[in-house]
Amino acid sequence: MKSAKKSFSKMILAALKRGERLTVRDAFLRWGHMTLTQRVSELKKAGYNIKVEMIRADGTTFARYYMAI
């Protein structure tokens, strides 16, 4: 994993550990990254218990990630 990916993954993991729930839009507005889905997938493969809930709003469906504690 490249350095930028690692630091973004660390930011995501820290937020999830604090109990935050994140969407791709949240990650983009907060950190300027559009790769939340890929980083979450990597974190899940590394053994973190990250869950996804599908949200439907205004005719659009999107994923919101959170850490199962």
Buried (B, 14 or more C-beta within 10 A) or exposed (E): EEEEBEEBBEBBBEBBEEEBBBBBEBBEEBBEBEBBBEBBEBBBEEEBEBEEEEEEEEEEEEBBBBBEE
